[in-house]
Structure formats: C-alpha cells, structure tokens
C-alpha cells in the first residue's frame, strides 16, 4: 500500500440554483457520475454532505449559494486521470459550460495526503487558494504539472 494518496478538489459557480430547470440535467447525472467514481479503479473516498449522496449541500463560500465544491481521494494521479478523461465522466465534463460559470482563476487542485486522511472543506479550499496565490508546486498542482508523492513516510 502507498503511504500517500492523491486528493483532488474542484470548485465552481453554477449558473442557476440546483433546483432550477437549467440545472436539471446536471443534477440528474450526479448519481450516475458518483457511482462511476465509487467503482472506478483507484478510487478511495469522496466528500459528501449530510444527506450522504454528494457534496452539493456544502457551501465553501457561505455567502454564495451557487458556489459548489467536489473533493475526492485517489490512489494515484493515473487513477484520477483515467476516471476524469477516460470514462463516461468525460461526457458530463464536456458539458460543464452549460451549468457552470467560467472562473478566471484555478478551479481545481491536486495534492498528496497520508493514506487514510480525508480532507475537509477548509483544507480543500486552502489548496485552491495556494495554487491561485503561488501557482503549481508540490503542495498544489494540476494534471498539467503533476508532482510525485513525498518520499518520506507521513506523520499522522
């Protein structure tokens, strides 16, 4: 077993409330896409809200009801890349502009966590802030410039 797993966060601002007709198709795809992730090779964990189905009830920016967060943990960069770009997830990802605003800054980040660690909303948002403030590096990166896991054993 690896000492580290890959955490990922992506955030976005939806174009309309989740219950609106404009977001109906996005909401309809959530169970299918989450189930696809849950059974994908290399999947470890995904963040869910109190109802346990997905993270759409979480609000990382309390003042903005349209700002959503998605966070998950994977065994490797390759496992996450395969799910993101080489599965049925890609069909939904390709439609993101129908449902989400285009953000000027980074809207996602990857980072290594000790195996067994589950990032919270604040930690995930801190990684978004880190990549926005400092660019890509070992503490927050993207698929364009992935960093290998740390070489030392994690301290938990």
Secondary structure as UniProt FT lines:
FT   STRAND          4..14
FT   TURN            18..19
FT   HELIX           21..23
FT   HELIX           24..38
FT   TURN            41..42
FT   STRAND          43..46
FT   TURN            50..51
FT   TURN            56..57
FT   TURN            62..63
FT   TURN            65..66
FT   STRAND          67..74
FT   HELIX           77..85
FT   HELIX           89..93
FT   TURN            94..95
FT   HELIX           96..99
FT   STRAND          108..114
FT   TURN            115..116
FT   HELIX           121..134
FT   TURN            138..139
FT   STRAND          140..141
FT   HELIX           143..145
//
